[in-house]
Amino acid sequence: MIDLSKLAEPGSIEETLLEKIDLNRLPRHIAVIMDGNGRWAKSRNLPRVEGHRSGIASVREIVETSARLELPVITLYAFSVENWKRPRYEVATLMMLLKEYLRKELSTLMDNNIRFTPIGRIDGLDPSVQRELRYAQEKTAANTGLLFQIALNYGGRAEIVDTVNRIMSTLRDREMSDAVIDEDFFAAHLYTANITDPDLLIRTSGELRVSNFLLWQIAYAEIHVTKVLWPDFRKRHLFEAIIDFQSRERRYGGVDPSDKQMFVEAENKSGE
Ligand code: FPP
């Protein structure tokens, strides 16, 4: 049972927004492109890394709120395969912040029954980061609430290439070289095998791009773009994204079954 008192103070904006959310139609998987840390810092005359540091508070609030809403999965895009091109100091700071976050937040993850998993080319990260990720993953492995995925050294195209290579290795092992691959078999070899696809993709800071994030998995995701910069993104913005998601009509390439006019037209045509 979702405890609403833990999600909003009485009389707050959050409470008003929460009342607009249909708790029976929540997204099952929210994916987030956390963008705008650099601009947030620049607008305050601060070094870029201060934007990342402040972004941690948003990560904390959004993960905790997702757990309280009893969402099954959230995936945050924290470091892409392209992010290595950033200045060395910025990359080192991001990795340091990640380690610090994992160490500090482990008890909160445990208290909220959150299971943590990194996705991406994890073996390409510094061994000290890998150690910290493994530790958090192992400690939270038996938790049964929110699955919290962090995409690190992640690229959607890289994932698809890695998936093809995993499939080739499965086929070799099973001596099935002439097998025909279908979508389910392919998806079962993604980093996100067995995880429901995102039904809501949020991007902060107003950019209209998917930036190589979960390319296979977002095929039918609803996209919510907000101008809010990631370090300013709070619970109320998550609620707004969910309200926006619930206002969409999801047809998966089909038609709206409640569109009576269309069915009348089809009947008339078949009777012609
Ligand atoms: C994009 O902003 C943000 C990132 C590349 C990193 C996101 C990382 C964090 C929020 C902190 C660490 C994460 C965790 C999970 C502990 P940008 O720098 O591209 O912003 P800009 O487009 O304004 O320059």
Residues whose N, C-alpha, C, O or C-beta is under 5 A from the ligand:
A	BS01	FPP	M34 D35 G36 N37 G38 R39 W40 H52 G55 I56 V59 Y77 A78 L94 L97 L98 Y101
